[in-house]
Amino acid sequence: MRVHTTAVPTGLATPAELVSWRLGMAHFAPFMRSLDAPGRNEVRRAAERAVAGTGPLVVSMVVLAAS
């Protein structure tokens, strides 16, 4: 068996894409649902400002391969 890590580009690059992905995760859903529309927009804008300039998301993954 071989084990190595690899970098996987997610295709998420803009602040809006990154924030949509992250805020769409199950552990954020109850919080986001608890907000009214202006509150959700405020959270989204603040998150987009926070990630502006970070570039595309690349995830490091461990790969196990049997020979």
N, C-alpha and C positions, 0 to 999 in steps of 0.2 A: 504494500500500500504506500502511496505517495501522498504527502501533505504539503501544500504550499498556499500562500496567500496571493490574491490577485486584486487588482483595482478594477471596479466595475462602474463605468459611467452610467448614471441614472437617467440622463437626458433632461434633468431638472437644472435650469440655469438662471432663470430670472428670479428676482425676489418674489414675485407673485406665484410662480410655480413652486418654489421652495416652501413658501408659507402655506399654500393650499395643500400640499402633500402633508406637511407636518400637522397642521390644524385639522386635517381630515382623519387623523389616526384615532382609534377607538378611545384612548385614554383622554383625549381632548374633547370628544364629542359632547359629553354631558355638560362640561363647562360652557362650550360654545352655544349649546341649546338653551342654557340658562340666561343668556344675554339677549336683549332686544336687538333689533337690526342696527341701530346706531352704535351700540356697544360692540357687536361683532365687527362692524366696520372699523371701529377704533382699535380693537385688538389686532385686526389684520394689517392696518396701516402701520401700527407700532412695530409689529413683527417684520414687515417688509423693510422698514427703515433699519431695523437691527441687522438684517442679513444683506443689506445693499452692499455691493462690492465684494462679496465673498466668492463669487464665481460658481461654476457648475458643481453639483454635488457628485462626488466620487466616493463610493463605499468600498472599504476593504473587506474582502470575504475570504474565509478559509475554504479551500477546496480539498476534498479527500478523493483520491482516485485509486481504484484497485487495478492491478496489472494482471 
